Amino acid sequence: VLTSAAALGALGADHTFTTSARLDSTEGSSAALALVGGGDVMLGKGESKPGAVNGRAGLGTLAEDTAHELKKRGVDTVEVYADVSRYTGPRFSKDWDRDDIGYGFITNMGPLMVSMGSKTGEYKAPRTPEPARDALRDFADALTDKGLKVDIRNSDVQTEPPAEQAAPLHADGTGDDGKDKNDDGAGTQQGPAIIAEVQSAPVSSVVRHALQRSDNIVSEALGREVALARGAEGSVSSAAAEVLQQLKDMNVDTGSIRLHDTSGLSYKNRISPHDLTGIVVAAAQSDDSLSQLIPGMPVGGLNGTLIYRYAEGGAAGKVSAKTGTLATVASLSG
């Protein structure tokens, strides 16, 4: 609830996350290509699905657009790797249990995943411990299907930004100032260039998914995106701190809340009933992005984690609430 409220406030309901293909260099008909994670942990393996949330942006579509642009440049062979430098710090919190990767509750966090790192694509399936690596392989396979010769770089996942790399150009060959910088007049590409990209579902839909499914991985990613939007680093500690600060900046009383992650998996989190009530009340009274918090919650007897609760006694359809369950504690607010 806290993370979703902060995401709606810091990012806005209509914000989307971009996954892109960055052409780093070319030499003859060969090129170095980066799959750049932009915070979308709900990518699809195939074509983009405009009506979906999970799979709205598809690696198959990204590969198709990438292959088209590469062939226009006379490139038929690429070496690919994943750039996941958007998020920093430990990928797995010391407060989490690694067994929960196999149970499907969490995984090593990064800004690039297919279907939240699910091994089968199903929500309750075990997670892969290396979601970025697996996403890269899906992307490489899709490029191969488009007729390119593809090699995956030995060090296939990059966790730090490339040294002394200029800001990438956009797909139309312009920089952030709008000027054409894609050619020096001699047909030589100048600096890295974003040659294709796909967009996630909007934050309002991502938040609804997180609340409906109680999705820890999506919530952890949203927390890091809140931190980045506020100018902090995309780490687990920054995410927890910036979520609280964002709520304060939205005039939400955070009381005595102490956060150590943004999913609720840490047993060190401390959130009182009073504090949760205050956030729900603020959402109910809001007329901006925060107003979408409660409509995104599961509804008793209807959907999400409340589909089998409040189904009788005239309560069905009347209770909007978020469950919170760990091995030794259960909570509900709405």
N, C-alpha and C positions, 0 to 999 in steps of 0.2 A: 504494500500500500504506500509506504513512504517513497520507495524508488519510483513507482509509477507516477505519483503526484509530482515528484521532482522532475521527472522526465518531461511530463506535459508542460511544466513551467519553464524549464531551461531550454528545451529543444523546440517546443511547440507541437501542436497536434498534427500539423501537415508535414513536418520534417521527414526526410527519407535518408537512408544510408546508401552510399555509392560503393559498389565493387567495380574495380576497373582493371583494364589491361594496359600496362605501361611499357612502351617500347624504349628500352634504355640505350641501345646502340644497334647499329647495323654494320655489316661488313660483307659487301657483295650481296649474295642471296641468303645470307645467314643473319640472325638477329638474337639479341638477348631480351627476354620478355619477362616482366614481373606481373604476377597476379596480386593485386593490391587489396588487402582487406580493409574495408571501410566501416566495420561495425555491424554488418549484416550477418547474423548467425543463423538465419533462416533461408539460406540460399537453396535453390533446387539444382538437381544434377542436369536436368534437360532444359527444355524451352521455358522461358519466362511465362508465368501464369498470371495475367493481369487481375483476375478476380480472386486470387488467393492471398493469404498472408504468409504462410510457410511455403516458400517456393515462388513468391511474387517475382523475384529476380532469379533467372536461371543461368547456370554456367554454360549450358548448351547454347543459349542465345548470345552470351558474351563471347564464346568461342567462335560462333558463326560471324559475328560482326568483326572480331579480331582478325580472323582468317581473311575476310574480305579486304580489310585495310592493309594487311601484310602483302597480299597478292598484288594490290595496286602499287606497292612499293618494290615489287619484284623479289619479295622474300618468300622462300619455300622451306626454310629450315630454321627452327627456333630452339633456343635453350631457355627453359622456363624455371622460375622459382617463385616462392610465395613471400611477399613483403607483408609481415605482420607487425611492423614497428609502431603501428598506431597505439598499441597497448604496451605498457612497460611494467617492470617489476615482476614479482613471482606470478607464474601462471596459475598456481594452485595455492590457495590460502592454507596457512599452517593450522587454521581452525577447522578445516574440513577433513573428512574421512575418505581416504583413497578408495575404499571399498564402494563408495557411492558412485564411482565411475561405472563400475559393473552393474550397479543397481539402476543406473540411468538418471540419477539425480543431479549430477554435475560432471564437469570434465576440466581439463586444463584449458583455461580461458584464452581466447584470442579473438581478433576482429574478423575472422574468416572461418565460416563453418557451413556445411551442408546439413540442413534439417537438425540444427542444434547438436550436431555431432553424433546423431543416432546411427548405430551400426546397421539398422534395417530400414530406417526411414520412419518407423513407428515411434509414437511419442514415448511409450513406456519401455522402450528397448534399451539395452546397455549402450553406453556412449563409447566412442573411440577415444583413446587417450591423446591422439594426435590429429585433431580435426582439421587443422590447416594443411597438414601434409596430405591428408586424404582428399580434401577439396582440390588441392593442386593436381593430384593425380586424376581426379574427375575432369578437371579443366584440360589437362594434357591429352586425355583420351578423346575429349570432344574436338580438340584441335586436330588430332590425328584423323578423326572421322571426316574432317573438312579438307583432307588432302595434304596437310603439312607434315614434314618430318620433325618430330619433337623429341628432345632430350630433356630430362629433368636434371637440373644441376645437383651435384653430389650434396652440397650444402643447400638443400632445397627450401629451407625456411629461413628467412632473414628476420631477425628480431630487433635490429638496429637500423636506423635510416642510413642509406648509402652515403659514404663520406664525400663531402664537398660536391653534392649533387645539386644541380640547378633545379629550380621549381619546374615541375613537369608542365608541358604545354597541353592544351585541351585538344580534343579530337579534331577541331577545325584548324589546328596549327597555330592558334593564338595563345599568348601568355595571359596572365591575369589582368594586364592592362589593355587587352583586346588587340594588340598589335601582332601582325604576322611574324613569327619567329621560326617557322618550320624549315626555312631554307635560307642558305647564305648567298644564294644567287648562283652557286655552282652545283646545285643538286645535292648538297651534303646536309643531312639533318643536324640541327644544332640542339643538343641536350635531349633529355628524356621527353617523351610525348605520350599523353593519354590517348590511345587510339580507339578504345571502346569502353563502354560502361553500362551497367544495369543498376536499377534503383529498387530498393526495398519497398515494402508497404509503408504507409505513413506511421508515424509514432503512435497515433491514436489507435491504430489497428494492432500494432506491436504490443502496446500496453494492454489492450483487451485480451490478447493471447496470453500474456504473462499472468494476468489476473485469473482468466478462465481456467488455464491449465496449471496454475501455480508453478510456472516454469522458472526454475532457478537460473538456468543458463541465460535465458533472455533477460532476466532481471539483473544478473551480474553485468551483462553487456550494456544494458541501459544505464546502470550506475556509472560505468566508465565513460559513457557518452555524455552524461551529465557533467562529469569532471572535466572532460575535454572542452565542452561548450563554455565552461566557466573559466577556461584558461589554465587549468591544472593538468597534471599528467594522468594518463589513463591507467592507473594502477588500482588494486583492490583497496588500499588504504586511502588514496585520494578520493576514490569513488564514495566511500562511506562518509568521509568528511564533507565532501562537496554536496552530497544529497541533503545532509542536514543543513548546510549553509544555504542551499537553494530554498529549502522550505522556510527558513527564517526570513530570507529575502522576499518570500511570498506572503509574509506576515502570518505564517502558520506557527503556532506555539509548539515548539519541540520539547518543552519541559525538560525532563531529566533523561531524554533518550540518549543511549550510547550505542553506536553502530560499529561493527568490525567487518561487515560485508554488506552487500546490497541485495542479497537473496534471502537472508534469514537463516542460513545454514549454520552460522557460528553460534555456539552456545554462550558466547560472551556478550551477545546483543542483549540490551535491556530496554524494553519498551513498555511503558505502563498503560493500563486501560484508559486512563485519562488522556494520555498523549494520543493514542489511536483515535479516541472519540473526537478530539480536537481537529484532527486532520479530516475525518469524515464529515464533520460539521462544516469545516471550511470549504470542502468540495461541494457539499449540498447548497451552500450559499453563493458559490462562485458563478460568474457568468462569462468566464474566459476559458482557456484550455483546461484548467483544473476541473471544470464542470463535467468533463468526460470521464472522470475517475469512477464515479458510482455507476453510471450506465455500463461501464466495462466490467463490473464485478459479476461473478456467478449469481444466478437467480435461483432461489429455492424451488426444487421440483421441476426445474426447466433445463438448466445447462451447467456446464463446468463442474467444479468440485462440489456443487450443491445439488446436483441433479437428483440424488437419492435422499436429500434431506428437505424438511419442511414441505413434503409432498402431500401431507394430509392435514385435516383439521382446519381447512380454509386458508392455510398459509401459503400454498403453492402460488408462485408468481408474485408474492408480496415482499419477499425478503431478498435484498441485494447485499451480499457480504463476501468477505475474503477469509478463507480458511488458512490456518497456519499450524502445521503438525510436524513435530520432531519426535524422537523416540521417548522423550520424557516430558513433553509439554504440548498442549493443544490450545489454540486460540481461535477466535472468530470476531470479526469486526465488520460492521456495515450498518 
